[in-house]
Amino acid sequence: MEIKEKLDKNPEKNHKKKKVPQTMKNRNVIKNPLKKRKKDESASNEFIITLETDSIKIQDPLLEKNRRILSLRKSLSKSKSKKKTPTLTEKFINEKIEVEDSNIFYENKRIKYRVLCSIVTLSDDEKKIMKNLGISFIDDKRKKFDLLIMTRFKRTIKFLLAIIKGVPIVTILWLEESIKEKKVLEYNEFLLKDVQSEKQYKYNLQASLERRRNNKGFLNGFKIWIPNNIKPNFRDIKLLIKESEGEILHEIYKGKNKFCLNLMNENDEEIQKFIKKGYVIYSIELLYTGILKQQLEIDNFKFNEGK
């Protein structure tokens, strides 16, 4: 009886441990993968922390500066290995440029002159060099510009616009000499002069520019009509009229108002038809010579009947 009582008191010890099959052991491993995961996660977190601490150490300013310098040297050495012979622009940029004028700082985006070119083609190297000296090149003639570069006299739209705006016109020598001297030279010594053209059109370029700077546009108060087929093109002629402070009429004018003018090309076949109907027609040369002289000579360019 005593033996039985002892057995009853410890029932767990009385039962023999059952043998667990191998498959069940594997199942237990699969059922509890979280322990391993937690370990892995803790290990990865530790690794991340060490990386973060390392990155904090690297953020020392001196080390950071040295690292940047090394990376720049590597990139420069690669570029040098690719380009054995440097171009003219690269040689110029690598040299130390001493600028006398405090206004010329391309790095600080301070532009000294905005330049428009007419009958001039510049190479990419020339443009880059002048850009570094503080020159900005304008492609659109409708935008503001400070200088016009030309090789010779020609009544281009850009040339006429320069006179209308009172903008100095210089020769290509100004650009070439500025590149040689490695600084922007004063343009006064390189102003365009063409004695032959001035005699032909009976005007003085510098006097016309000065007149425009000190007065209103010579078409101020005038209203002008031009046909759609006007040459070289309607858009450019309209621009010249507007920049000269004139207004555009949308219909041909018939009347006696001397401030309303109809302009047409000399070879236009419609001229005589309009004259027979009582319209007063003037040659487009009235506009061109008016721009050159900065004054109108209305009586010299009026079309007569039969001519």
C-alpha positions as CSV (number, residue, x, y, z in Angstrom):
1,M,0.0,0.0,0.0
2,E,2.8,2.4,0.9
3,I,4.4,1.7,-2.4
4,K,1.1,2.5,-4.2
5,E,0.7,5.7,-2.3
6,K,4.1,6.9,-3.3
7,L,3.3,6.1,-6.9
8,D,0.1,8.1,-6.7
9,K,1.9,11.1,-5.2
10,N,4.3,11.3,-8.2
11,P,2.3,10.2,-11.2
12,E,4.6,12.0,-13.6
13,K,7.6,10.0,-12.6
14,N,5.7,6.8,-13.0
15,H,5.2,7.4,-16.7
16,K,8.1,6.6,-18.9
17,K,9.2,9.2,-21.4
18,K,7.9,8.5,-24.8
19,K,10.3,8.4,-27.7
20,V,9.7,11.2,-30.0
21,P,10.1,10.3,-33.7
22,Q,12.7,12.0,-35.8
23,T,10.1,13.7,-37.9
24,M,8.5,15.3,-34.8
25,K,11.9,16.8,-33.9
26,N,12.2,18.4,-37.2
27,R,8.7,19.8,-36.9
28,N,9.6,21.4,-33.6
29,V,12.5,23.2,-35.3
30,I,10.2,24.4,-38.0
31,K,7.6,25.5,-35.6
32,N,10.0,27.7,-33.7
33,P,12.0,29.7,-36.2
34,L,11.4,32.9,-34.3
35,K,14.3,32.4,-32.0
36,K,16.7,32.2,-34.9
37,R,15.1,35.1,-36.5
38,K,15.5,37.2,-33.4
39,K,19.1,36.3,-33.2
40,D,19.6,37.2,-36.8
41,E,17.8,40.5,-36.4
42,S,19.8,41.4,-33.3
43,A,23.0,40.6,-35.2
44,S,22.0,42.7,-38.2
45,N,21.1,45.5,-35.9
46,E,24.4,45.4,-34.2
47,F,26.1,45.5,-37.6
48,I,24.0,48.5,-38.7
49,I,24.9,50.3,-35.5
50,T,28.6,49.7,-36.1
51,L,28.2,51.1,-39.6
52,E,26.4,54.1,-38.3
53,T,29.1,54.8,-35.7
54,D,31.7,54.4,-38.4
55,S,29.9,56.9,-40.6
56,I,29.8,59.3,-37.7
57,K,33.5,59.0,-37.4
58,I,34.0,59.7,-41.1
59,Q,32.0,62.9,-40.9
60,D,35.0,64.7,-39.5
61,P,35.5,67.8,-41.7
62,L,39.2,67.2,-42.4
63,L,38.6,63.6,-43.4
64,E,35.7,64.6,-45.6
65,K,37.7,67.3,-47.3
66,N,40.6,64.9,-48.0
67,R,38.2,62.3,-49.4
68,R,36.7,64.9,-51.8
69,I,40.1,65.9,-52.9
70,L,41.1,62.3,-53.6
71,S,37.9,61.7,-55.6
72,L,38.5,64.9,-57.7
73,R,42.1,63.8,-58.4
74,K,40.9,60.4,-59.6
75,S,38.3,62.0,-61.9
76,L,41.0,64.4,-63.2
77,S,43.5,61.6,-63.8
78,K,40.8,59.7,-65.8
79,S,39.9,62.7,-67.9
80,K,43.6,63.4,-68.6
81,S,44.2,59.8,-69.6
82,K,41.3,60.1,-72.1
83,K,42.3,63.5,-73.5
84,K,46.0,63.4,-74.2
85,T,46.1,66.8,-76.1
86,P,44.1,69.5,-74.4
87,T,42.1,71.9,-76.5
88,L,42.6,75.6,-76.7
89,T,39.7,76.2,-74.3
90,E,41.0,73.8,-71.7
91,K,44.5,75.4,-71.8
92,F,42.9,78.8,-71.3
93,I,40.6,77.7,-68.4
94,N,43.6,76.0,-66.7
95,E,45.6,79.1,-66.7
96,K,45.2,81.7,-64.0
97,I,43.2,84.5,-65.3
98,E,43.8,87.9,-63.7
99,V,41.0,90.3,-64.3
100,E,41.5,94.0,-63.8
101,D,37.8,95.0,-63.9
102,S,35.8,94.0,-60.9
103,N,32.6,93.7,-63.0
104,I,34.0,90.6,-64.8
105,F,33.2,87.6,-62.7
106,Y,31.6,84.8,-64.6
107,E,31.8,82.4,-61.6
108,N,29.6,84.9,-59.7
109,K,27.3,85.1,-62.7
110,R,28.1,88.8,-63.3
111,I,27.8,89.5,-67.0
112,K,29.5,92.6,-68.4
113,Y,28.1,92.5,-72.0
114,R,25.3,90.6,-73.7
115,V,26.5,90.3,-77.3
116,L,24.6,89.7,-80.6
117,C,26.5,88.7,-83.8
118,S,25.6,89.6,-87.4
119,I,27.4,88.1,-90.4
120,V,29.8,86.5,-87.9
121,T,30.2,82.8,-87.0
122,L,32.1,82.1,-83.8
123,S,33.6,78.7,-82.8
124,D,32.5,76.9,-79.6
125,D,36.0,77.5,-78.2
126,E,35.8,81.3,-78.7
127,K,32.3,81.4,-77.1
128,K,33.6,79.4,-74.0
129,I,36.6,81.7,-73.6
130,M,34.5,84.9,-73.8
131,K,31.9,83.4,-71.5
132,N,34.6,82.8,-68.8
133,L,35.6,86.5,-69.2
134,G,32.0,87.6,-68.6
135,I,30.4,87.8,-72.0
136,S,27.0,86.4,-72.7
137,F,26.0,85.6,-76.3
138,I,22.5,86.3,-77.4
139,D,20.9,84.2,-80.2
140,D,17.5,85.9,-80.3
141,K,17.6,89.5,-81.8
142,R,14.4,90.3,-79.9
143,K,16.1,90.0,-76.6
144,K,18.1,92.8,-75.0
145,F,21.8,93.1,-76.1
146,D,24.6,95.5,-75.3
147,L,26.9,95.1,-78.3
148,L,26.6,94.0,-81.9
149,I,29.6,92.3,-83.6
150,M,30.0,92.6,-87.4
151,T,32.8,92.0,-89.9
152,R,31.6,94.7,-92.3
153,F,28.7,97.0,-93.1
154,K,25.4,95.5,-94.3
155,R,21.8,96.5,-93.7
156,T,20.8,93.4,-91.8
157,I,17.8,93.4,-89.4
158,K,20.2,93.0,-86.5
159,F,22.3,96.0,-87.7
160,L,19.2,98.2,-88.0
161,L,17.9,97.0,-84.6
162,A,21.3,98.0,-83.0
163,I,20.9,101.6,-84.4
164,I,17.3,101.7,-83.2
165,K,18.3,100.7,-79.7
166,G,21.4,102.9,-79.7
167,V,23.7,99.9,-79.2
168,P,27.4,100.2,-80.1
169,I,28.5,98.2,-83.1
170,V,32.0,96.7,-83.0
171,T,34.2,94.7,-85.3
172,I,35.4,91.1,-84.8
173,L,38.8,92.5,-83.8
174,W,37.3,93.4,-80.4
175,L,36.6,89.7,-79.6
176,E,39.9,88.5,-81.0
177,E,42.0,91.0,-79.1
178,S,40.0,90.3,-75.9
179,I,40.8,86.6,-76.2
180,K,44.5,87.3,-76.7
181,E,44.7,89.7,-73.7
182,K,42.5,87.3,-71.6
183,K,40.3,90.2,-70.5
184,V,37.4,92.1,-71.9
185,L,38.8,95.2,-73.7
186,E,37.1,98.5,-74.0
187,Y,35.0,98.5,-77.2
188,N,35.6,102.2,-78.1
189,E,38.7,101.4,-80.0
190,F,37.0,98.7,-82.1
191,L,33.8,100.6,-83.3
192,L,32.6,99.7,-86.8
193,K,33.5,102.4,-89.4
194,D,32.5,102.2,-93.1
195,V,33.2,105.5,-94.9
196,Q,31.9,104.1,-98.3
197,S,28.5,103.1,-96.9
198,E,28.1,106.4,-95.0
199,K,28.7,108.3,-98.2
200,Q,26.3,106.1,-100.2
201,Y,23.4,106.5,-97.7
202,K,24.5,110.0,-96.5
203,Y,24.5,109.4,-92.8
204,N,27.0,109.1,-90.0
205,L,26.7,105.9,-87.9
206,Q,28.0,107.3,-84.6
207,A,25.9,110.5,-84.9
208,S,22.8,108.4,-85.5
209,L,23.5,106.2,-82.5
210,E,24.0,109.3,-80.3
211,R,20.8,110.9,-81.7
212,R,18.8,107.8,-80.8
213,R,20.3,107.6,-77.2
214,N,19.2,111.2,-76.6
215,N,15.8,111.2,-78.3
216,K,12.6,109.2,-78.7
217,G,12.2,106.7,-81.6
218,F,12.0,108.5,-84.9
219,L,8.6,106.9,-85.6
220,N,7.1,108.1,-82.3
221,G,3.5,109.3,-83.1
222,F,3.4,107.6,-86.6
223,K,1.1,104.8,-87.7
224,I,2.4,102.5,-90.4
225,W,0.6,100.0,-92.7
226,I,2.6,97.2,-94.4
227,P,1.3,94.4,-96.6
228,N,1.6,90.7,-95.5
229,N,3.9,90.0,-98.3
230,I,6.4,92.7,-97.4
231,K,10.1,91.7,-97.8
232,P,12.3,90.4,-96.2
233,N,9.3,89.3,-94.0
234,F,6.4,90.8,-92.2
235,R,7.6,89.9,-88.7
236,D,11.0,91.6,-88.9
237,I,9.6,94.8,-90.5
238,K,6.9,94.9,-87.8
239,L,9.7,94.6,-85.2
240,L,11.7,97.5,-86.7
241,I,8.6,99.7,-86.6
242,K,7.6,98.9,-83.1
243,E,11.2,99.3,-81.8
244,S,11.2,102.7,-83.4
245,E,8.1,103.5,-81.3
246,G,5.7,103.4,-84.3
247,E,2.2,101.7,-84.4
248,I,1.0,99.1,-86.9
249,L,-2.1,99.8,-88.9
250,H,-4.1,96.6,-89.7
251,E,-5.7,98.1,-92.8
252,I,-4.3,100.3,-95.6
253,Y,-4.8,104.0,-94.8
254,K,-6.7,106.4,-97.1
255,G,-6.7,110.0,-96.0
256,K,-4.7,113.1,-95.5
257,N,-3.1,112.5,-92.1
258,K,0.6,112.9,-92.5
259,F,1.3,110.7,-89.5
260,C,-0.3,107.6,-91.2
261,L,2.0,106.0,-93.8
262,N,1.6,103.0,-96.2
263,L,4.9,101.3,-97.0
264,M,5.5,98.7,-99.8
265,N,8.4,97.1,-101.7
266,E,9.4,98.9,-104.9
267,N,8.7,95.8,-107.1
268,D,5.2,95.2,-105.7
269,E,2.7,95.0,-108.6
270,E,-0.1,96.3,-106.4
271,I,1.4,99.7,-106.0
272,Q,-0.2,101.3,-109.1
273,K,-3.6,99.8,-108.3
274,F,-3.6,101.4,-104.9
275,I,-2.4,104.8,-106.3
276,K,-5.2,104.8,-108.9
277,K,-7.7,104.2,-106.0
278,G,-6.4,107.3,-104.2
279,Y,-4.0,105.7,-101.7
280,V,-0.6,107.4,-101.0
281,I,2.2,104.8,-101.0
282,Y,5.8,105.1,-99.9
283,S,8.8,102.9,-100.5
284,I,10.1,100.6,-97.7
285,E,13.3,102.5,-98.1
286,L,11.7,105.3,-96.2
287,L,11.9,103.0,-93.1
288,Y,15.5,101.8,-93.8
289,T,17.0,105.2,-94.4
290,G,15.0,106.6,-91.5
291,I,16.6,104.1,-89.2
292,L,20.1,104.9,-90.6
293,K,19.7,108.6,-90.1
294,Q,17.2,108.5,-87.2
295,Q,14.9,110.9,-89.0
296,L,12.2,110.7,-91.7
297,E,12.5,112.1,-95.2
298,I,9.0,111.4,-96.4
299,D,9.0,113.4,-99.7
300,N,12.0,111.4,-101.1
301,F,10.3,108.0,-101.1
302,K,6.8,108.7,-102.3
303,F,5.5,106.6,-105.3
304,N,3.9,108.6,-108.1
305,E,1.4,107.4,-110.6
306,G,2.9,105.6,-113.6
307,K,6.3,105.0,-111.9
